[in-house]
Amino acid sequence: MGANTGAKDGKGTDGFSEEERAAMKGRAAELRKETKRGRGDKAAAEELDVLSKIAEMEEPDRAMAGRIHAVVTGNAPELSPKLWYGQPAYARKGKVVCFFRSGRVDKEPYSTFSFTAEANLGDGGGLWPTAFAVAELSDEAERTIAALVRKAVS
């Protein structure tokens, strides 16, 4: 599916601008190079696996997973992307902190973004959210995810 060049925000129908798509392709190429050089083999290969999995997803999950990947890695660079049960996840010291589940893969009407017990979300109040249904990823939803991810690694 081609980009919607008439969009006011300059983004294509997949939710990414041409620049964002080029940056993701560039990063994937960098990771492929790193794995061939032997430097950072495991981390680079794991991130490449995540980016490849996202690229294989059907829309709208592909766009949502790509945007969530950018939000998580941009707000918590200490988390390492990796596949977890075949889906994008983000780990600290090998333990998954948060993850995306494709609704299409799970044959559900929505995807989910969730946190594990490794996330620092509990505030002592006895009740806090750990999973979110994601049917659409608005700017507000991105800000919420960013704040939660920052809290999860604090």
C-alpha positions as CSV (number, residue, x, y, z in Angstrom):
1,M,0.0,0.0,0.0
2,G,1.5,3.3,-1.0
3,A,1.9,6.5,1.1
4,N,-1.0,8.9,1.3
5,T,0.9,11.9,0.0
6,G,-2.2,14.2,0.4
7,A,-2.3,13.8,4.2
8,K,-2.0,17.0,6.1
9,D,0.5,15.6,8.6
10,G,2.8,14.3,5.8
11,K,2.3,10.7,7.0
12,G,1.4,7.8,4.8
13,T,-1.5,5.5,5.3
14,D,0.7,3.3,7.6
15,G,1.1,6.2,10.1
16,F,4.8,6.9,9.2
17,S,6.2,9.7,7.2
18,E,8.7,8.9,4.4
19,E,11.5,10.0,6.7
20,E,10.4,7.7,9.5
21,R,10.2,4.8,7.2
22,A,13.6,5.6,5.8
23,A,15.0,5.8,9.3
24,M,13.6,2.4,10.2
25,K,15.0,0.9,7.1
26,G,18.3,2.5,7.8
27,R,18.4,1.2,11.3
28,A,17.6,-2.3,10.1
29,A,20.5,-2.0,7.7
30,E,22.8,-0.9,10.5
31,L,21.7,-3.8,12.7
32,R,22.4,-6.3,9.8
33,K,25.9,-4.8,9.4
34,E,26.5,-5.1,13.2
35,T,25.5,-8.8,13.2
36,K,27.9,-9.5,10.3
37,R,30.8,-7.6,12.0
38,G,30.5,-9.7,15.2
39,R,30.2,-6.6,17.4
40,G,27.0,-6.6,19.5
41,D,25.9,-9.8,17.8
42,K,23.1,-10.8,20.2
43,A,21.6,-7.3,20.8
44,A,21.7,-6.3,17.2
45,A,20.3,-9.7,16.0
46,E,17.5,-9.5,18.6
47,E,16.5,-5.9,17.5
48,L,16.6,-7.0,13.9
49,D,14.3,-9.9,14.7
50,V,11.8,-7.4,16.3
51,L,12.0,-5.1,13.3
52,S,11.5,-8.0,10.9
53,K,8.5,-9.3,12.9
54,I,6.9,-5.8,12.8
55,A,7.5,-5.6,9.1
56,E,5.7,-9.0,8.6
57,M,2.6,-7.9,10.5
58,E,-0.6,-7.0,8.7
59,E,-2.0,-3.5,9.0
60,P,-3.0,-1.8,11.2
61,D,-0.8,-3.8,13.7
62,R,2.4,-3.1,11.6
63,A,1.9,0.7,12.0
64,M,1.0,0.4,15.7
65,A,3.9,-1.9,16.6
66,G,6.3,0.3,14.7
67,R,5.1,3.4,16.5
68,I,5.2,1.6,19.9
69,H,8.7,0.3,19.1
70,A,9.8,3.9,18.5
71,V,8.1,5.2,21.7
72,V,9.6,2.4,23.9
73,T,13.2,2.6,22.5
74,G,13.0,6.5,22.5
75,N,11.8,6.7,26.1
76,A,13.7,3.7,27.7
77,P,16.9,3.1,25.7
78,E,18.1,0.8,28.5
79,L,15.4,-1.7,27.4
80,S,16.6,-4.2,24.8
81,P,14.2,-5.2,22.0
82,K,13.7,-9.0,21.7
83,L,11.0,-11.4,20.5
84,W,8.9,-12.9,23.3
85,Y,6.5,-15.6,22.3
86,G,7.1,-14.4,18.7
87,Q,6.0,-10.8,19.4
88,P,8.0,-7.6,20.0
89,A,9.1,-7.2,23.6
90,Y,11.5,-5.0,25.6
91,A,13.7,-6.4,28.3
92,R,16.1,-5.2,31.0
93,K,18.9,-7.6,31.9
94,G,17.2,-10.3,29.9
95,K,13.8,-10.0,31.7
96,V,10.9,-8.7,29.7
97,V,9.4,-5.4,31.1
98,C,6.8,-4.7,28.4
99,F,5.5,-6.2,25.1
100,F,3.1,-5.8,22.2
101,R,0.7,-8.6,21.1
102,S,-0.8,-8.4,17.6
103,G,-4.5,-8.7,17.6
104,R,-4.4,-10.1,14.1
105,V,-2.0,-12.9,15.1
106,D,-4.1,-13.7,18.2
107,K,-7.4,-13.4,16.1
108,E,-8.7,-10.8,18.5
109,P,-10.4,-7.5,17.6
110,Y,-7.6,-5.4,19.1
111,S,-3.9,-5.7,19.9
112,T,-2.4,-5.2,23.4
113,F,0.5,-3.4,25.0
114,S,1.3,-4.9,28.4
115,F,3.8,-4.8,31.2
116,T,5.2,-7.7,33.2
117,A,5.9,-7.9,36.9
118,E,9.4,-6.6,36.0
119,A,7.9,-3.2,35.4
120,N,8.1,-0.7,38.2
121,L,4.4,0.4,37.9
122,G,3.0,-0.5,41.3
123,D,2.6,2.5,43.5
124,G,1.5,0.8,46.7
125,G,-2.1,1.6,46.1
126,G,-3.1,-2.0,45.5
127,L,-4.4,-1.5,41.9
128,W,-2.6,-0.4,38.7
129,P,-3.0,-1.1,35.0
130,T,-0.7,-3.7,33.4
131,A,-2.3,-4.2,30.0
132,F,-4.0,-2.0,27.4
133,A,-6.1,-2.8,24.4
134,V,-4.8,-0.9,21.4
135,A,-7.2,-0.6,18.5
136,E,-5.8,2.8,17.4
137,L,-2.7,4.7,18.5
138,S,-3.5,8.4,18.9
139,D,-1.0,11.0,20.0
140,E,-2.5,10.9,23.5
141,A,-2.1,7.1,23.6
142,E,1.6,7.5,22.6
143,R,2.1,10.0,25.4
144,T,0.5,7.6,27.9
145,I,2.7,4.7,26.7
146,A,5.8,6.9,26.9
147,A,5.0,7.9,30.5
148,L,4.3,4.4,31.6
149,V,7.4,3.0,30.0
150,R,9.5,5.7,31.7
151,K,7.9,4.8,35.0
152,A,8.4,1.1,34.4
153,V,12.1,1.5,34.1
154,S,12.5,4.1,36.9
